[in-house]
Each structure stands twice: as structure tokens, then as C-alpha cells.
């Protein structure tokens, strides 16, 4: 996968927080995203699911995901951004579908460090802004 290609992460509505007062509170149309949106859960086995941007556009990833799950929208990261957060990496595994990838957190041992690294990923993605968000 090229470093400039994007990996698309589906953001569950529970990670979108509009009622938090932050330094972004006065920016127009700002949405605050929890770092939890980029933290793998126990069931993920330290592999955060993302869509390979070489096989899915942000809209296509949203449509595919939304067949079975709920997504508020799509935030995306480049491979370069991911690998800049040491020791994270991204891998194409194509499991459970062609075009599935993951961000590997297995080298991060503490929960606190996972949260900090997830926060850095979130910041990269939020700075890029929504790559796809359905009209509500």
C-alpha cells in the first residue's frame, strides 16, 4: 500500500460529542471526536479495523459498513500518519472481506499509551476533516 493512500475508519455515533466545550467549540460546524474511535477494543485483538482506500472510496466504505452496522461518517488516515505514531503500523489482511485492513496496536502494551496514540491518530483524521459524512 502506498503511503499517500488513505485508510478509512468508520466512526460510531457514540464517539461523536457535540456538547463538549473545547477550543474548537466556537469553530463553525465543528464536531469533537473521542479518541475511543481510534482505540481497539478487547475483541479487536489490538487490530483497529479500517478500509483500504485503494479498494474503497470513503463513501463506498461507509455504504459497505452501514449494511450491518451504524456509522456517523468516515475519517481517514494516511499510512504515513499511522507509522509516524511509533510503534503503530497498518496492514492489509483482507479478512473478513477484500479491502479490509487494520492498524496494529500490538506493540503498545499499556492502556494509557493506547489512548494517547489513538488520540494522535484522531487528531490527524480530524485535521483532514470528514472524508465522507451522509447528509442527515
N, C-alpha and C positions, 0 to 999 in steps of 0.2 A: 504494500500500500504506500502511495506517495505521501510525503509529509504534509503537502498542501491540501490533500483531500480531507473532507470533514467527516467526522463520526457524529451521528445524530442520537441524542438522548431524549427519550420521552419523559415529560415532566408531569407527574401526577398532581391533580389539583390540590392535594393536601400539602404540597411543598411550595405553593404559591401563596404569599402572605401580603395582602393589601393594607392591613391595618397596623403595620409596624411603622413607627416614626423613626426614620433614619435620615442620613444625609441626602438620600435620594427622595425623600418624602415630598419635596417641592418641585421635583422634575416632572414634566408633563408625561402622562401615560406610563409612569414607572411601576414596575411590578418587582417586589422583593422575593427572591428565591432562596429557600433554605438550602444549606449545604447538604442536608439529608438527601436531596435529589441526586447528589453525586457520590453518595456513600453506599457501598454494597451492604446488603443485609446478610444475616446468617445464611439464609437459603441460597444466596448468590455464590457462596464459597470463594469470597474475595474477588469475584469477577463481575464487574459492573457492565450490564448489557447495553450495547449501543448498536446502531445500524451503520453498515459500511456505506459511506457516501459515494463509492464507486458503483454501487448496485442499487441504491435507493436515493431519491431526492428527499429533502426534508418532508415535503408533502406526502410522497409515497410511503415514507416510513411511518408517518402519522396514520395514514389510511390503513396500512397493514396492521399496525399495533392496535388501532381502535376497533378492529374486527372482534377482539376478545377482551380488551382492557380499556381503561379510561386514561386519556391524556389531555392535559390542558393545552399543550403545544410542544414544540421541538426546540431545544437548544443544542448547539453543535460546537464541537471542539476539533482542532487540527491535531494530527499525530504529534507535530512539533510541540504544541502546547502541552499535551499529555506528558511527553517524555521530559519536558522541562521541569516537571514536578517529580524529582527523584524520590524513589526508585520506580515510579509508575511506568507502565508500557501498555501498548494496545496490540491486540492480536485478532486476526480473522480466524474464527473457528467454524463458521457456517453451521453451527448447531444451536438451536433446533431448526434453523432454516438457512437457505442460501442468502448470504448478505448479513448474517449475524456476526458481530464482533464483540469484544469485551475489553474493558480497561482492567488491567491486572493489578490488584492491591495486595497480592500475596506476600510481598516483601515488606509490607508495612505491618508491624506487629502490635502496636498499641491502638486502642480505640481513639484516643485523643489525637494521635498522629493521622489516623484515617480521616477524622473530622477536619483537621487542618488542611490536609491535602485535597479533600473533597471541596473545601471552601475555595482553594486556589483554582480548581477546575471550574467551579461555579462562577468565579469572578471572570475567568476567560470567556466563558459562554455568555454570561450576562453582558459583558462589554461588547460582544458581537451582536447581541440582541436576538430576538426570536428569529429563527430561520424558517419556521412555519408556525402559524397560530390560526386556527379556524376562526371565521367570523362568528361571533356569538349572537 
